[in-house]
Amino acid sequence: MRHTISLLVENKFGVLSRIAGLFSGRGYNIESLSVGETIDPQISTMTIVTSGDDKIIEQINKQLNKLIDVIKVIDMTELAHVEREMVLIKVAPRQEDKAEVLRLTEIFRGRVLDSSKTTYTIEVTGDEKKIEALVELLKPFGIKEFVRTGKIAMGREGIRKT
C-alpha cells in the first residue's frame, strides 16, 4: 500500500542525504519526494511517498524517528489531509488540435505558461488522479516533455501545527 509520510526536519546540509540513505540502505523505494522550507527557515517539510506493507511502513517510521535531524514524522495516509502535485507538460498539437488542447487545459483548471508556433507549455496542479487523467487525454496530441513534482501534503486543521 502507498503511504504519504510528512516529515519536519532541520533545514541544514546533509539531512536529505541521510534520509535518502536510510531508504536506499534498507531497500525501500521513494516514489516521490518534495522538500521545502517552512515559515521557520530553520525547519523544512519533507513529503515522501513510499510503498510497503504495514510492517515495512512501521520500520520506516521508526527509523525516520531515530534520525537526529528529524523533528516529527506523520504518516498522512490514514489522516484527514489535503495533497497536491504540479505538472508541467509541453504539448505539440497539430494546428487543428490546438483548440482542443486549450479546452482540456481549461477543463482541468490548468493554464498555459508558454506558447510557441508549435507548442504549449501547460501547468496543472491537483491530486494524482487529476494529473494522470489530463496526461492521458493529452497523449494523443503529442506530449514533448513532462515534468512532475512530488506530492505535497498537509493535515487538515487539528492534525499538525508547525
DSSP file with accessible surface (Angstrom, degrees, kcal/mol):
  #  RESIDUE AA STRUCTURE BP1 BP2  ACC     N-H-->O    O-->H-N    N-H-->O    O-->H-N    TCO  KAPPA ALPHA  PHI   PSI    X-CA   Y-CA   Z-CA
    1    1 A M              0   0  125      0, 0.0    51,-1.6     0, 0.0     2,-0.2   0.000 360.0 360.0 360.0 141.1    0.0    0.0    0.0
    2    2 A R  E     -A   51   0A  94     49,-0.2     2,-0.4    47,-0.1    49,-0.2  -0.562 360.0-166.0 -77.2 140.0    1.2    3.5   -0.8
    3    3 A H  E     -A   50   0A   8     47,-3.5    47,-2.3    -2,-0.2     2,-0.6  -0.979  16.0-148.1-128.4 141.4    1.9    5.8    2.1
    4    4 A T  E     -A   49   0A   8     -2,-0.4    72,-2.6    45,-0.2    73,-0.7  -0.950  20.7-169.0-107.4 114.4    2.4    9.5    2.2
    5    5 A I  E     -AB  48  75A   0     43,-3.4    43,-3.0    -2,-0.6     2,-0.5  -0.924   5.7-159.1-110.9 125.4    4.8   10.4    5.0
    6    6 A S  E     -AB  47  74A   0     68,-3.4    68,-2.8    -2,-0.5     2,-0.4  -0.887  11.8-170.6-104.8 132.5    5.3   14.0    6.1
    7    7 A L  E     -AB  46  73A   0     39,-3.2    39,-2.6    -2,-0.5     2,-0.5  -0.957  20.3-151.7-123.0 140.9    8.4   15.0    8.0
    8    8 A L  E     +AB  45  72A  13     64,-2.3    63,-3.0    -2,-0.4    64,-1.6  -0.963  35.1 172.5-102.0 125.7    9.5   18.1    9.8
    9    9 A V  E     -AB  44  70A   2     35,-2.7    35,-2.8    -2,-0.5    61,-0.2  -0.908  40.1 -90.4-132.9 159.6   13.3   18.2    9.6
   10   10 A E  E     -A   43   0A  67     59,-2.6     2,-1.5    -2,-0.3    33,-0.3  -0.490  40.0-127.4 -64.6 137.3   16.1   20.5   10.4
   11   11 A N        +     0   0   65     31,-2.9     2,-0.3    -2,-0.2    -1,-0.1  -0.647  66.4 111.8 -91.0  81.1   16.9   22.7    7.4
   12   12 A K  S >  S-     0   0  113     -2,-1.5     3,-1.6    57,-0.1     4,-0.3  -0.964  72.7 -65.2-149.7 166.5   20.6   22.0    7.1
   13   13 A F  T 3  S+     0   0  201     -2,-0.3    -3,-0.0     1,-0.2    -2,-0.0  -0.173 111.3  13.8 -54.0 133.0   23.2   20.4    5.0
   14   14 A G  T 3> S+     0   0   19      1,-0.0     4,-2.3     3,-0.0    -1,-0.2   0.283  87.1 111.0  91.3 -10.7   23.1   16.6    4.6
   15   15 A V  H <> S+     0   0    7     -3,-1.6     4,-2.3     2,-0.2     5,-0.2   0.954  81.0  47.0 -64.5 -47.3   19.6   16.0    6.0
   16   16 A L  H  > S+     0   0   82     -4,-0.3     4,-3.0     1,-0.2     5,-0.3   0.919 111.5  52.6 -59.7 -41.3   18.1   14.9    2.7
   17   17 A S  H  > S+     0   0   85      1,-0.2     4,-2.6     2,-0.2    -1,-0.2   0.909 108.8  49.3 -61.8 -43.0   21.1   12.7    2.1
   18   18 A R  H  X S+     0   0  107     -4,-2.3     4,-1.9     2,-0.2    -1,-0.2   0.905 113.6  46.0 -64.5 -40.6   20.7   10.9    5.4
   19   19 A I  H  X S+     0   0    1     -4,-2.3     4,-1.9     2,-0.2    -2,-0.2   0.941 114.3  47.0 -69.3 -44.5   17.0   10.3    4.8
   20   20 A A  H  X S+     0   0   38     -4,-3.0     4,-2.8     1,-0.2     5,-0.2   0.905 111.3  53.5 -62.2 -38.5   17.6    9.1    1.2
   21   21 A G  H  X S+     0   0   33     -4,-2.6     4,-2.9    -5,-0.3    -1,-0.2   0.866 103.6  56.0 -64.1 -35.8   20.4    6.9    2.6
   22   22 A L  H  X S+     0   0    9     -4,-1.9     4,-1.0     2,-0.2     6,-0.2   0.938 111.8  43.4 -60.6 -45.1   18.0    5.4    5.1
   23   23 A F  H  <>S+     0   0    3     -4,-1.9     5,-2.6     1,-0.2     3,-0.5   0.948 117.7  43.2 -67.0 -48.8   15.7    4.4    2.3
   24   24 A S  H ><5S+     0   0   89     -4,-2.8     3,-1.0     1,-0.2    -2,-0.2   0.891 109.2  58.2 -68.0 -36.0   18.3    3.1   -0.1
   25   25 A G  H 3<5S+     0   0   62     -4,-2.9    -1,-0.2     1,-0.3    -2,-0.2   0.787 113.9  38.1 -64.0 -25.6   20.2    1.3    2.7
   26   26 A R  T 3<5S-     0   0  120     -4,-1.0    -1,-0.3    -3,-0.5    -2,-0.2   0.337 115.9-110.2-107.1   3.0   17.2   -0.8    3.6
   27   27 A G  T < 5 +     0   0   67     -3,-1.0     2,-0.4    -4,-0.4    -3,-0.2   0.731  66.8 145.6  77.9  23.2   15.9   -1.3    0.0
   28   28 A Y      < -     0   0   38     -5,-2.6     2,-0.4    -6,-0.2    -1,-0.3  -0.763  43.0-131.7 -94.4 140.9   12.8    0.9    0.3
   29   29 A N        -     0   0  108     -2,-0.4     2,-0.7    22,-0.3    22,-0.5  -0.713   4.0-147.0 -93.8 138.4   11.8    2.9   -2.7
   30   30 A I  E     -C   50   0A  43     -2,-0.4    20,-0.2     1,-0.1     3,-0.1  -0.927  13.3-174.9 -98.9 114.8   10.9    6.6   -2.6
   31   31 A E  E    S-     0   0A  72     18,-3.0     2,-0.3    -2,-0.7    19,-0.2   0.820  71.1  -1.9 -80.9 -36.1    8.2    7.1   -5.2
   32   32 A S  E     -C   49   0A  24     17,-1.2    17,-2.4   118,-0.1     2,-0.4  -0.980  63.2-169.0-151.7 156.2    8.1   10.8   -4.8
   33   33 A L  E     +C   48   0A  60     -2,-0.3   117,-0.4    15,-0.2     2,-0.4  -0.984   5.2 177.5-148.9 128.7    9.9   13.4   -2.7
   34   34 A S  E     -C   47   0A  21     13,-2.0    13,-2.8    -2,-0.4     2,-0.4  -0.999   5.2-177.0-132.8 138.2    9.2   17.1   -2.1
   35   35 A V  E     +C   46   0A  74     -2,-0.4     2,-0.3    11,-0.2    11,-0.2  -0.998  10.4 156.6-135.8 137.6   11.2   19.3    0.3
   36   36 A G  E     -C   45   0A  36      9,-2.1     9,-3.1    -2,-0.4     2,-0.1  -0.990  42.1 -97.4-158.3 153.7   10.6   22.9    1.1
   37   37 A E  E     -C   44   0A 125     -2,-0.3     7,-0.3     7,-0.3     2,-0.1  -0.415  36.2-139.5 -67.3 144.5   11.3   25.4    3.8
   38   38 A T        -     0   0   24      5,-2.6     5,-0.1     2,-0.7    -1,-0.1  -0.241  42.5 -81.6 -88.1-170.9    8.5   26.2    6.3
   39   39 A I  S    S+     0   0  162      1,-0.1    -2,-0.1    -2,-0.1     5,-0.1   0.791 125.9  66.7 -65.6 -23.4    7.7   29.6    7.7
   40   40 A D  S >  S-     0   0   68      1,-0.1     3,-2.4     3,-0.1    -2,-0.7  -0.872  81.6-150.8 -95.1 112.0   10.6   29.0   10.1
   41   41 A P  T 3  S+     0   0   66      0, 0.0    -1,-0.1     0, 0.0    -2,-0.1   0.646  92.9  65.1 -63.1 -10.9   13.7   28.9    7.9
   42   42 A Q  T 3  S+     0   0  124    -32,-0.1   -31,-2.9    -5,-0.0     2,-0.4   0.583 101.8  56.9 -81.9 -11.2   15.4   26.6   10.4
   43   43 A I  E <   -A   10   0A  38     -3,-2.4    -5,-2.6   -33,-0.3     2,-0.3  -0.959  64.2-165.7-127.5 140.1   12.8   23.8    9.6
   44   44 A S  E     -AC   9  37A   6    -35,-2.8   -35,-2.7    -2,-0.4     2,-0.5  -0.888  16.6-134.1-118.8 154.3   11.8   22.1    6.3
   45   45 A T  E     -AC   8  36A  31     -9,-3.1    -9,-2.1    -2,-0.3     2,-0.4  -0.916  21.0-168.4-104.4 133.7    8.8   20.0    5.5
   46   46 A M  E     -AC   7  35A   2    -39,-2.6   -39,-3.2    -2,-0.5     2,-0.5  -0.987   5.3-163.2-123.5 130.0    9.6   16.8    3.5
   47   47 A T  E     -AC   6  34A   4    -13,-2.8   -13,-2.0    -2,-0.4     2,-0.4  -0.975  11.0-176.1-115.6 121.9    6.8   14.7    1.9
   48   48 A I  E     -AC   5  33A   0    -43,-3.0   -43,-3.4    -2,-0.5     2,-0.5  -0.964  12.7-159.4-119.4 131.5    7.8   11.2    0.9
   49   49 A V  E     +AC   4  32A   1    -17,-2.4   -18,-3.0    -2,-0.4   -17,-1.2  -0.953  27.7 155.5-108.0 126.6    5.6    8.7   -0.9
   50   50 A T  E     -AC   3  30A   0    -47,-2.3   -47,-3.5    -2,-0.5     2,-0.3  -0.903  30.8-130.0-142.2 169.8    6.6    5.1   -0.5
   51   51 A S  E     +A    2   0A  45    -22,-0.5   -22,-0.3    -2,-0.3     2,-0.3  -0.927  40.7 112.1-125.8 152.3    5.1    1.7   -0.7
   52   52 A G        -     0   0   13    -51,-1.6    -2,-0.1    -2,-0.3     2,-0.0  -0.862  58.7 -79.6 164.4 166.0    5.1   -1.3    1.6
   53   53 A D     >  -     0   0   93     -2,-0.3     4,-2.6     1,-0.1     5,-0.3  -0.216  59.4 -88.1 -77.7 177.8    3.1   -3.5    3.9
   54   54 A D  H  > S+     0   0  123      1,-0.2     4,-2.4     2,-0.2     5,-0.2   0.870 127.4  52.8 -57.3 -38.0    2.2   -2.4    7.5
   55   55 A K  H  > S+     0   0  141      2,-0.2     4,-2.2     1,-0.2    -1,-0.2   0.925 110.7  45.9 -66.2 -44.0    5.4   -3.9    8.8
   56   56 A I  H  > S+     0   0   49      2,-0.2     4,-2.7     1,-0.2    -2,-0.2   0.931 112.8  49.7 -65.4 -44.1    7.7   -2.1    6.4
   57   57 A I  H  X S+     0   0    6     -4,-2.6     4,-2.8     1,-0.2     5,-0.2   0.914 109.9  51.8 -63.6 -38.4    5.9    1.2    6.9
   58   58 A E  H  X S+     0   0  103     -4,-2.4     4,-2.5    -5,-0.3    -1,-0.2   0.926 110.3  48.9 -62.9 -41.9    6.3    0.8   10.7
   59   59 A Q  H  X S+     0   0   75     -4,-2.2     4,-2.8     2,-0.2     5,-0.2   0.916 110.9  50.3 -63.0 -43.2   10.0    0.2   10.2
   60   60 A I  H  X S+     0   0    0     -4,-2.7     4,-2.8     2,-0.2     5,-0.2   0.946 111.6  47.7 -60.2 -48.6   10.4    3.2    8.0
   61   61 A N  H  X S+     0   0   31     -4,-2.8     4,-2.2     1,-0.2    -2,-0.2   0.912 113.2  48.1 -61.2 -41.6    8.6    5.4   10.5
   62   62 A K  H  X S+     0   0  115     -4,-2.5     4,-1.0    -5,-0.2    -1,-0.2   0.920 112.9  47.7 -64.8 -43.8   10.7    4.1   13.4
   63   63 A Q  H  X S+     0   0   45     -4,-2.8     4,-0.7     1,-0.2     3,-0.4   0.900 111.4  50.5 -65.3 -40.5   13.9    4.6   11.5
   64   64 A L  H >< S+     0   0    0     -4,-2.8     3,-1.1     1,-0.2     6,-0.2   0.912 106.9  54.7 -62.5 -41.8   13.0    8.1   10.5
   65   65 A N  H 3< S+     0   0   95     -4,-2.2    -1,-0.2     1,-0.2    -2,-0.2   0.757 102.5  58.9 -63.9 -23.0   12.2    8.9   14.1
   66   66 A K  H 3< S+     0   0  153     -4,-1.0     2,-0.3    -3,-0.4    -1,-0.2   0.704  80.9 101.4 -78.2 -21.9   15.7    7.8   15.1
   67   67 A L  S X< S-     0   0   42     -3,-1.1     3,-1.4    -4,-0.7   -48,-0.0  -0.501  71.6-140.3 -69.4 131.9   17.4   10.3   12.9
   68   68 A I  T 3  S+     0   0  154      1,-0.3    -1,-0.1    -2,-0.3    -4,-0.0   0.807  99.0  54.3 -65.1 -29.3   18.6   13.3   14.9
   69   69 A D  T 3  S+     0   0    9    -60,-0.1   -59,-2.6   -54,-0.1     2,-0.6   0.561  87.6  94.4 -82.7  -7.6   17.6   15.9   12.2
   70   70 A V  E <   +B    9   0A  15     -3,-1.4   -61,-0.3   -61,-0.2     3,-0.1  -0.767  47.7 178.9 -90.4 122.7   14.0   14.6   12.1
   71   71 A I  E     +     0   0A  79    -63,-3.0     2,-0.3    -2,-0.6   -62,-0.2   0.864  67.0   0.7 -88.4 -42.0   11.7   16.6   14.3
   72   72 A K  E     -B    8   0A  86    -64,-1.6   -64,-2.3     2,-0.0     2,-0.5  -0.995  55.2-157.1-153.5 142.0    8.4   14.9   13.6
   73   73 A V  E     +B    7   0A  24     -2,-0.3     2,-0.4   -66,-0.2   -66,-0.2  -0.986  14.1 178.8-121.8 127.3    7.1   12.0   11.4
   74   74 A I  E     -B    6   0A  19    -68,-2.8   -68,-3.4    -2,-0.5     2,-1.0  -0.981  22.5-148.4-130.9 120.1    3.5   11.9   10.4
   75   75 A D  E >   -B    5   0A  36     -2,-0.4     3,-0.5   -70,-0.2   -70,-0.2  -0.790  16.8-172.5 -83.4 106.9    2.0    9.1    8.2
   76   76 A M  G >   +     0   0    0    -72,-2.6     3,-1.3    -2,-1.0    -1,-0.2   0.620  59.8  94.0 -77.8 -12.0   -0.6   11.1    6.4
   77   77 A T  G 3  S+     0   0   33    -73,-0.7    -1,-0.2     1,-0.3     4,-0.1   0.850  94.7  30.8 -53.7 -44.6   -2.2    8.1    4.7
   78   78 A E  G <  S+     0   0  145     -3,-0.5    -1,-0.3     2,-0.1     2,-0.3   0.455 108.4  86.2 -95.6  -1.6   -4.8    7.4    7.4
   79   79 A L  S <  S-     0   0   68     -3,-1.3     2,-0.4    -4,-0.2    80,-0.0  -0.666  90.3 -97.6 -99.7 156.7   -5.3   11.0    8.5
   80   80 A A        +     0   0   58     -2,-0.3    76,-2.2    77,-0.1     2,-0.3  -0.574  66.6 142.3 -69.3 121.9   -7.6   13.7    7.0
   81   81 A H  E     -D  155   0B  40     -2,-0.4     2,-0.4    74,-0.3    74,-0.2  -0.976  47.4-124.8-154.9 165.3   -5.3   15.7    4.8
   82   82 A V  E     -D  154   0B  62     72,-2.8    72,-2.5    -2,-0.3     2,-0.3  -0.907  28.5-174.6-113.9 148.2   -5.1   17.6    1.5
   83   83 A E  E     +D  153   0B  43     -2,-0.4     2,-0.3    70,-0.2    70,-0.2  -0.991   4.9 179.2-144.4 150.8   -2.5   16.8   -1.1
   84   84 A R  E     -D  152   0B 124     68,-2.2    68,-2.6    -2,-0.3     2,-0.3  -0.985  10.1-167.4-148.1 155.1   -1.3   18.2   -4.4
   85   85 A E  E     -E  126   0C  14     41,-2.4    41,-2.1    -2,-0.3     2,-0.4  -0.911  15.3-142.1-132.3 163.4    1.2   17.8   -7.2
   86   86 A M  E     -E  125   0C  55     -2,-0.3    63,-3.0    64,-0.3     2,-0.4  -0.973  14.1-169.8-127.6 145.6    2.1   20.0  -10.0
   87   87 A V  E     -EF 124 148C   0     37,-2.4    37,-2.1    -2,-0.4     2,-0.5  -0.986  13.0-156.4-133.8 142.6    2.9   19.1  -13.6
   88   88 A L  E     -EF 123 147C  58     59,-2.9    59,-2.7    -2,-0.4     2,-0.5  -0.994  18.9-174.2-113.3 126.9    4.4   21.0  -16.5
   89   89 A I  E     -EF 122 146C   0     33,-2.5    33,-3.1    -2,-0.5     2,-0.7  -0.988  15.5-156.5-127.1 124.9    3.5   19.5  -19.9
   90   90 A K  E     -EF 121 145C  59     55,-2.4    54,-3.3    -2,-0.5    55,-1.4  -0.904  20.4-173.0-101.0 117.4    4.8   20.6  -23.2
   91   91 A V  E     -EF 120 143C   0     29,-3.0    29,-2.3    -2,-0.7    52,-0.2  -0.891  19.5-161.3-114.0 141.5    2.4   19.6  -25.9
   92   92 A A        +     0   0   34     50,-2.9    27,-0.2    -2,-0.4     2,-0.1  -0.688  23.9 179.3-119.4  75.3    2.9   19.9  -29.7
   93   93 A P        -     0   0    9      0, 0.0    49,-0.1     0, 0.0     5,-0.1  -0.390  33.3-105.2 -76.6 155.5   -0.6   19.7  -31.1
   94   94 A R    >>  -     0   0  152      1,-0.1     3,-1.9    -2,-0.1     4,-0.8  -0.368  41.4-101.6 -67.7 159.1   -1.4   19.9  -34.8
   95   95 A Q  G >4 S+     0   0  140      1,-0.3     3,-1.1     2,-0.2     4,-0.4   0.897 123.9  52.1 -52.0 -43.5   -2.9   23.2  -35.8
   96   96 A E  G 34 S+     0   0  129      1,-0.2    -1,-0.3     2,-0.1     4,-0.2   0.647 109.9  50.3 -72.2 -11.9   -6.4   21.7  -36.0
   97   97 A D  G <> S+     0   0   30     -3,-1.9     4,-2.2     1,-0.1    -1,-0.2   0.487  81.8  92.5-101.2  -6.0   -6.0   20.3  -32.4
   98   98 A K  H <X S+     0   0   28     -3,-1.1     4,-2.4    -4,-0.8     5,-0.2   0.900  84.5  51.7 -59.8 -40.9   -4.8   23.4  -30.7
   99   99 A A  H  > S+     0   0   76     -4,-0.4     4,-2.4     1,-0.2    -1,-0.2   0.905 109.4  50.9 -63.0 -38.8   -8.4   24.5  -29.6
  100  100 A E  H  > S+     0   0   66     -4,-0.2     4,-2.7     2,-0.2    -1,-0.2   0.904 108.7  51.1 -66.7 -40.0   -9.0   21.1  -28.1
  101  101 A V  H  X S+     0   0    0     -4,-2.2     4,-2.3     1,-0.2    -2,-0.2   0.935 111.9  47.4 -63.2 -42.5   -5.8   21.2  -26.1
  102  102 A L  H  X S+     0   0   67     -4,-2.4     4,-2.2     2,-0.2    -2,-0.2   0.893 110.8  52.1 -65.8 -37.4   -6.7   24.6  -24.8
  103  103 A R  H  X S+     0   0  124     -4,-2.4     4,-2.6    -5,-0.2    -2,-0.2   0.938 110.2  47.8 -64.3 -44.6  -10.2   23.4  -23.9
  104  104 A L  H  X S+     0   0   10     -4,-2.7     4,-2.2     1,-0.2    -2,-0.2   0.909 109.6  53.9 -62.4 -40.9   -8.8   20.4  -22.0
  105  105 A T  H  <>S+     0   0    4     -4,-2.3     5,-3.4    -5,-0.2    -1,-0.2   0.929 110.7  46.4 -59.0 -43.1   -6.4   22.8  -20.2
  106  106 A E  H ><5S+     0   0  157     -4,-2.2     3,-1.8     3,-0.2    -2,-0.2   0.917 109.0  54.0 -66.8 -43.0   -9.4   24.9  -19.1
  107  107 A I  H 3<5S+     0   0   96     -4,-2.6    -1,-0.2     1,-0.3    -2,-0.2   0.896 111.8  45.6 -58.5 -39.0  -11.5   21.9  -18.0
  108  108 A F  T 3<5S-     0   0   32     -4,-2.2    -1,-0.3    -5,-0.2    17,-0.2   0.274 115.9-116.9 -89.6  12.9   -8.6   20.8  -15.7
  109  109 A R  T < 5 +     0   0  217     -3,-1.8    16,-0.3     1,-0.2    -3,-0.2   0.844  68.7 141.1  54.3  36.9   -8.1   24.4  -14.5
  110  110 A G      < -     0   0   17     -5,-3.4     2,-0.3    -6,-0.2    14,-0.2  -0.338  39.8-141.2 -92.1-179.1   -4.7   24.5  -15.9
  111  111 A R  E     -G  123   0C 147     12,-2.0    12,-3.0    -2,-0.1     2,-0.7  -0.995  16.4-115.2-146.6 151.2   -3.0   27.4  -17.6
  112  112 A V  E     +G  122   0C  55     -2,-0.3    10,-0.2    10,-0.2     3,-0.1  -0.755  28.0 179.5 -86.6 118.5   -0.7   27.9  -20.5
  113  113 A L  E     +     0   0C  76      8,-3.1     2,-0.3    -2,-0.7     9,-0.2   0.747  68.7   7.6 -88.9 -28.5    2.6   29.2  -19.2
  114  114 A D  E     -G  121   0C  94      7,-1.3     7,-3.1     2,-0.0     2,-0.3  -0.991  62.0-170.8-153.6 146.6    4.3   29.5  -22.6
  115  115 A S  E     +G  120   0C  72     -2,-0.3     2,-0.2     5,-0.2     5,-0.2  -0.989   5.6 174.5-140.7 150.9    3.4   29.1  -26.2
  116  116 A S        -     0   0   54      3,-2.7    -2,-0.0    -2,-0.3     5,-0.0  -0.759  55.2 -80.8-134.9-173.4    5.3   28.9  -29.5
  117  117 A K  S    S+     0   0  195     -2,-0.2     3,-0.0     1,-0.2     0, 0.0   0.832 129.8  20.8 -62.2 -28.0    4.3   28.3  -33.1
  118  118 A T  S    S+     0   0   85      1,-0.1     2,-0.3   -26,-0.0    -1,-0.2   0.547 119.7  48.6-119.9 -10.8    4.3   24.6  -32.4
  119  119 A T        -     0   0   12    -27,-0.2    -3,-2.7     2,-0.0     2,-0.4  -0.937  47.9-156.7-135.8 158.2    3.9   24.0  -28.6
  120  120 A Y  E     -EG  91 115C  32    -29,-2.3   -29,-3.0    -2,-0.3     2,-0.6  -0.991  14.3-150.5-122.2 137.6    2.0   24.9  -25.5
  121  121 A T  E     -EG  90 114C  22     -7,-3.1    -8,-3.1    -2,-0.4    -7,-1.3  -0.954  23.0-165.6-107.1 119.3    3.6   24.5  -22.0
  122  122 A I  E     -EG  89 112C   0    -33,-3.1   -33,-2.5    -2,-0.6     2,-0.5  -0.859  12.3-156.2-112.8 137.7    0.8   23.8  -19.6
  123  123 A E  E     +EG  88 111C  38    -12,-3.0   -12,-2.0    -2,-0.4     2,-0.4  -0.941  17.8 171.2-111.3 132.7    0.8   24.0  -15.8
  124  124 A V  E     -E   87   0C   1    -37,-2.1   -37,-2.4    -2,-0.5     2,-0.3  -0.999  11.8-167.7-139.6 137.5   -1.7   21.9  -13.8
  125  125 A T  E     +E   86   0C  68     -2,-0.4     2,-0.3   -16,-0.3   -39,-0.2  -0.913  35.3  96.9-118.6 152.5   -2.0   21.3  -10.0
  126  126 A G  E     -E   85   0C   2    -41,-2.1   -41,-2.4    -2,-0.3    -2,-0.0  -0.967  69.9 -41.1 161.6-171.8   -4.1   18.8   -8.4
  127  127 A D     >  -     0   0   67     -2,-0.3     4,-2.1   -43,-0.2     3,-0.3  -0.288  64.2 -96.8 -78.7 170.8   -4.3   15.3   -6.9
  128  128 A E  H  > S+     0   0   39      1,-0.2     4,-2.7     2,-0.2     5,-0.2   0.876 121.8  52.1 -56.2 -42.1   -2.6   12.4   -8.6
  129  129 A K  H  > S+     0   0  169      1,-0.2     4,-2.3     2,-0.2    -1,-0.2   0.885 108.1  51.3 -66.6 -39.1   -5.7   11.2  -10.4
  130  130 A K  H  > S+     0   0   57     -3,-0.3     4,-2.3     2,-0.2    -1,-0.2   0.943 112.4  46.1 -62.2 -45.9   -6.4   14.6  -11.9
  131  131 A I  H  X S+     0   0    0     -4,-2.1     4,-2.6     1,-0.2    -2,-0.2   0.934 113.0  49.2 -65.2 -43.9   -2.9   14.9  -13.3
  132  132 A E  H  X S+     0   0   84     -4,-2.7     4,-2.3    -5,-0.2    -1,-0.2   0.894 109.7  52.9 -62.8 -38.3   -2.9   11.3  -14.6
  133  133 A A  H  X S+     0   0   42     -4,-2.3     4,-2.1    -5,-0.2    -1,-0.2   0.933 110.7  46.3 -63.5 -44.5   -6.3   11.9  -16.3
  134  134 A L  H  X S+     0   0    0     -4,-2.3     4,-2.2     1,-0.2     5,-0.2   0.930 110.7  52.5 -65.0 -43.1   -5.0   15.1  -18.1
  135  135 A V  H  X S+     0   0   16     -4,-2.6     4,-1.7     1,-0.2    -1,-0.2   0.931 109.4  49.6 -58.3 -45.0   -1.8   13.4  -19.2
  136  136 A E  H  < S+     0   0  113     -4,-2.3    -1,-0.2     1,-0.2    -2,-0.2   0.902 111.8  48.4 -60.6 -41.0   -3.8   10.5  -20.7
  137  137 A L  H  < S+     0   0   81     -4,-2.1    -1,-0.2     1,-0.2    -2,-0.2   0.819 113.8  46.7 -69.7 -30.6   -6.1   13.0  -22.5
  138  138 A L  H >< S+     0   0    0     -4,-2.2     3,-1.8     1,-0.2     4,-0.4   0.690  89.2  85.3 -85.4 -19.0   -3.1   15.0  -23.9
  139  139 A K  G >< S+     0   0  113     -4,-1.7     3,-1.9     1,-0.3     4,-0.5   0.895  85.0  55.5 -51.0 -45.3   -1.0   12.0  -25.1
  140  140 A P  G 3  S+     0   0  104      0, 0.0    -1,-0.3     0, 0.0    -2,-0.1   0.737 102.5  59.2 -64.0 -15.4   -2.8   11.8  -28.4
  141  141 A F  G <  S-     0   0   33     -3,-1.8   -49,-0.2    -4,-0.1    -2,-0.2   0.459 124.0 -92.8 -92.7  -3.7   -1.9   15.4  -29.1
  142  142 A G    <   -     0   0   33     -3,-1.9   -50,-2.9    -4,-0.4     2,-0.5   0.936  34.2-149.8  96.5  76.5    1.9   14.9  -28.8
  143  143 A I  E     +F   91   0C  50     -4,-0.5   -52,-0.3   -52,-0.2    -1,-0.1  -0.655  16.7 178.1 -76.1 122.8    3.5   15.4  -25.4
  144  144 A K  E     +     0   0C 130    -54,-3.3     2,-0.3    -2,-0.5   -53,-0.2   0.806  66.8   8.9 -92.9 -39.1    7.1   16.5  -26.0
  145  145 A E  E     -F   90   0C 105    -55,-1.4   -55,-2.4     2,-0.0     2,-0.3  -0.984  59.4-170.1-142.6 158.3    8.1   17.0  -22.4
  146  146 A F  E     +F   89   0C  87     -2,-0.3     2,-0.4   -57,-0.2   -57,-0.2  -0.961   5.1 177.3-153.8 119.7    6.7   16.2  -19.0
  147  147 A V  E     -F   88   0C  86    -59,-2.7   -59,-2.9    -2,-0.3     2,-0.4  -0.997   8.2-175.2-129.7 129.4    7.9   17.3  -15.6
  148  148 A R  E     -F   87   0C  78     -2,-0.4   -61,-0.2   -61,-0.2     2,-0.1  -0.975  15.9-138.7-128.5 134.8    6.1   16.4  -12.4
  149  149 A T        -     0   0   59    -63,-3.0  -115,-0.1    -2,-0.4     2,-0.1  -0.373  32.2-100.0 -77.8 169.3    6.7   17.4   -8.8
  150  150 A G        -     0   0   11   -117,-0.4   -64,-0.3     1,-0.1     2,-0.1  -0.365  51.4 -82.4 -78.2 168.8    6.5   15.1   -5.9
  151  151 A K        -     0   0   12    -66,-0.1     2,-0.4    -2,-0.1   -66,-0.2  -0.461  39.1-159.8 -72.5 142.3    3.4   15.1   -3.8
  152  152 A I  E     -D   84   0B  95    -68,-2.6   -68,-2.2    -2,-0.1     2,-0.3  -0.942  12.7-173.2-117.1 147.5    3.0   17.6   -1.0
  153  153 A A  E     -D   83   0B  10     -2,-0.4     2,-0.4   -70,-0.2   -70,-0.2  -0.991  12.9-172.4-142.6 148.9    0.5   17.0    1.8
  154  154 A M  E     -D   82   0B 123    -72,-2.5   -72,-2.8    -2,-0.3     2,-0.1  -0.992  27.5-119.2-143.1 132.9   -0.8   18.9    4.8
  155  155 A G  E     -D   81   0B  12     -2,-0.4   -74,-0.3   -74,-0.2     5,-0.1  -0.346  35.4-107.5 -66.8 149.8   -3.0   17.7    7.6
  156  156 A R    >   -     0   0  141    -76,-2.2     3,-2.3     1,-0.2     4,-0.5  -0.282  62.8 -54.2 -71.3 166.9   -6.4   19.3    8.0
  157  157 A E  T 3  S+     0   0  170      1,-0.3    -1,-0.2     2,-0.1     4,-0.1  -0.074 129.4  22.1 -46.4 132.2   -6.9   21.6   10.9
  158  158 A G  T 3  S+     0   0   60      2,-0.2    -1,-0.3    -3,-0.1     3,-0.1   0.263 101.3  90.6  92.8 -10.1   -6.1   20.0   14.2
  159  159 A I  S <  S-     0   0   57     -3,-2.3     2,-0.3     1,-0.3    -2,-0.1   0.917  99.5  -6.9 -82.9 -47.4   -3.8   17.3   12.7
  160  160 A R        -     0   0   37     -4,-0.5     2,-0.4    -5,-0.1    -1,-0.3  -0.989  53.9-162.2-153.2 140.2   -0.5   19.2   12.9
  161  161 A K              0   0  161     -2,-0.3    -4,-0.0    -3,-0.1     0, 0.0  -0.983 360.0 360.0-122.6 134.3    0.7   22.7   13.8
  162  162 A T              0   0  112     -2,-0.4    -2,-0.0  -154,-0.0  -154,-0.0  -0.731 360.0 360.0-107.4 360.0    4.1   24.0   12.7
